[in-house]
């Protein structure tokens, strides 16, 4: 690739642990957010979880390394009946569903945090994908009783903590951004299969990240390049 490294943003602790285990020989470096390393044409950067860390980490990398493209890989919770564990979602649009405006123009505030991703330059037709579409994000896990409403209101199939934040910063900086999220668990109105079981999540996160990194390694990611 021309113009230096393309950053791969990783947000959750379990996701980052899996990435490091799959790159055991790299030299770790450190930022205010934690560890990062380079491998081939990529800079793998850990932001920490949540919208604030994700947004700040992405802007930090943009200001310091001046990338031409942004990539975010991670897990997501899928909605029962709409997706399956292990499915890979290409995020084409995001919104922050935990934004609540009680004063002023609520619709305007909400829409300001909705982002359509610029996917120009990415060879998305060559990626092995199960779904393409909207990802909803909030600084919290999915509340099972809210699942039917989230499906009805947003036609959502899955949710995470950071995609909307990463996409928002990409939009503000006018940078193409690829977000791939693997479904680590399924939530229905009645049941959340891994809540209260961090070991189970760590296992599933490892499986998801290995799958996403295999896509990164084996598929053509960028147009007009060898990567």
C-alpha positions in Angstrom: 0.0 0.0 0.0 1.1 3.6 -0.6 1.3 6.2 2.1 2.2 4.1 5.2 0.2 1.8 7.4 -3.5 1.2 7.4 -4.8 1.1 11.0 -6.9 -1.9 12.2 -8.7 -0.7 15.3 -9.6 -3.3 18.0 -11.8 -2.2 20.9 -12.5 -4.8 23.5 -9.9 -6.5 25.8 -10.9 -10.0 24.8 -10.7 -9.1 21.1 -7.2 -7.6 21.6 -6.0 -10.6 23.5 -7.0 -12.8 20.6 -5.2 -10.6 18.1 -2.0 -10.7 20.1 -2.2 -14.4 20.4 -2.4 -14.6 16.6 0.7 -12.3 16.3 3.1 -13.7 18.9 6.3 -12.3 17.5 5.4 -8.7 17.0 7.1 -5.8 18.9 4.5 -4.1 21.0 4.5 -0.3 21.3 2.4 1.9 23.5 0.0 4.8 23.2 -2.2 6.6 25.8 -4.8 3.9 25.0 -2.7 0.9 25.4 -0.7 -1.4 23.0 -0.3 -1.3 19.3 2.0 -3.0 16.7 2.7 -3.1 13.0 2.5 -6.2 10.8 3.1 -5.9 7.0 1.1 -2.9 5.8 -1.2 -2.7 8.9 -1.0 -1.0 12.3 -3.1 -2.9 14.8 -4.2 -0.5 17.5 -6.1 -1.2 20.7 -8.4 1.6 21.7 -10.2 0.1 24.7 -13.9 -0.4 24.8 -16.7 2.1 24.6 -17.6 5.0 22.3 -15.3 7.5 24.0 -12.2 5.4 23.9 -12.9 4.3 20.3 -13.5 7.9 19.1 -10.4 9.2 20.8 -8.2 6.3 19.7 -9.2 6.7 16.1 -8.6 10.5 16.1 -5.2 9.9 17.8 -4.1 7.5 15.0 -5.4 9.9 12.3 -3.5 12.8 13.7 -0.3 10.9 14.3 -0.1 8.5 11.3 -2.2 10.2 8.7 -3.8 7.0 7.2 -5.7 7.0 3.9 -8.1 4.2 5.1 -9.5 3.0 8.4 -10.5 -0.5 9.4 -12.3 -1.7 12.5 -12.7 -5.4 13.5 -14.6 -6.8 16.4 -17.5 -8.7 17.9 -21.2 -7.9 18.0 -24.3 -9.3 19.6 -26.8 -10.7 17.1 -30.6 -10.6 17.4 -32.3 -14.0 17.5 -33.9 -14.9 14.2 -31.9 -12.3 12.2 -28.4 -13.6 12.3 -26.3 -16.5 13.6 -23.1 -17.0 15.7 -20.1 -16.6 13.5 -21.8 -14.5 10.8 -19.7 -11.7 9.4 -21.4 -8.3 9.0 -20.2 -5.6 6.7 -21.3 -2.4 8.4 -22.6 0.1 5.8 -24.4 2.5 8.2 -24.3 3.2 12.0 -26.3 4.9 14.6 -26.0 5.5 18.3 -29.2 4.2 19.8 -28.5 5.4 23.3 -28.6 9.1 22.4 -31.5 10.7 24.2 -32.4 14.4 23.7 -35.1 15.8 25.9 -34.5 19.5 25.0 -34.3 21.1 21.6 -34.5 19.2 18.3 -34.2 15.5 19.3 -34.3 14.3 15.6 -31.5 16.6 14.6 -29.3 15.5 17.5 -29.9 11.8 16.8 -29.3 12.2 13.1 -26.0 14.0 13.7 -24.6 10.7 15.1 -25.9 8.6 12.2 -23.1 7.7 9.7 -23.0 6.1 6.3 -19.6 4.6 5.7 -17.5 5.6 2.8 -16.3 2.2 1.4 -14.5 3.6 -1.6 -11.2 1.9 -2.2 -12.2 -1.4 -0.5 -12.7 -4.5 -2.5 -15.9 -5.4 -0.6 -17.3 -7.6 -3.4 -14.3 -10.0 -2.8 -14.9 -10.3 1.0 -16.8 -13.4 2.4 -19.8 -11.7 4.0 -23.0 -12.9 5.5 -24.8 -9.6 6.0 -24.4 -6.0 4.9 -26.2 -3.2 6.7 -26.9 -1.1 9.7 -25.0 -1.6 13.0 -26.5 0.1 16.1 -24.1 1.0 19.0 -24.5 2.0 22.6 -22.3 2.2 25.7 -24.0 -0.9 27.1 -24.8 -4.5 26.3 -28.1 -5.2 24.6 -31.1 -5.3 27.0 -33.0 -8.5 26.0 -36.5 -6.9 26.6 -35.5 -4.1 24.1 -34.7 -6.5 21.2 -38.1 -6.5 19.6 -38.3 -2.7 19.7 -34.8 -2.3 18.2 -35.7 -4.6 15.4 -38.9 -2.8 14.7 -37.5 0.7 15.0 -34.2 0.3 13.2 -34.5 -3.0 11.3 -31.4 -4.0 13.3 -29.8 -7.4 13.1 -27.0 -6.8 15.7 -25.5 -4.3 18.0 -22.1 -3.4 19.5 -20.4 -0.7 21.6 -18.1 1.1 19.1 -19.0 0.9 15.4 -21.0 4.1 15.4 -18.2 6.0 17.2 -15.6 4.8 14.7 -17.8 5.6 11.8 -18.6 9.0 13.2 -14.9 10.0 13.4 -14.2 8.6 9.9 -17.1 10.8 8.6 -15.7 13.9 10.3 -12.3 13.3 8.8 -13.7 12.3 5.4 -11.9 8.9 5.4 -13.0 5.6 3.9 -13.8 3.2 6.7 -14.3 -0.6 6.6 -16.0 -2.1 9.7 -16.4 -5.9 9.9 -18.1 -7.3 12.9 -18.5 -11.0 13.7 -21.5 -12.2 15.7 -20.2 -13.6 19.0 -23.5 -14.3 20.7 -27.3 -14.2 20.2 -29.8 -12.2 22.2 -33.5 -12.6 22.2 -36.3 -11.0 24.2 -36.1 -14.0 26.6 -32.4 -14.9 26.7 -28.9 -13.7 26.4 -26.7 -16.7 26.0 -23.4 -15.4 27.4 -24.4 -12.7 29.9 -22.6 -13.3 33.2 -20.0 -15.6 31.6 -16.9 -13.7 30.7 -15.0 -16.9 29.9 -17.6 -17.9 27.3 -17.3 -14.4 25.7 -13.5 -14.6 25.6 -13.7 -17.9 23.8 -16.2 -16.7 21.3 -14.3 -13.4 20.8 -11.2 -15.4 20.0 -13.1 -17.4 17.4 -14.5 -14.3 15.8 -11.2 -12.4 15.7 -9.4 -15.4 14.2 -12.1 -15.6 11.5 -11.9 -11.8 10.8 -8.1 -11.9 10.7 -8.2 -14.8 8.3 -10.4 -12.7 6.0 -7.9 -9.9 6.3 -5.0 -12.2 5.4 -6.6 -14.2 2.6 -9.1 -11.9 0.8 -8.3 -8.9 -1.3 -9.1 -6.0 1.0 -8.2 -3.0 -1.1 -8.8 -2.2 -4.8 -5.8 -1.9 -7.0 -3.3 -3.3 -4.4 -2.0 -6.6 -3.4 -3.7 -6.5 0.0 
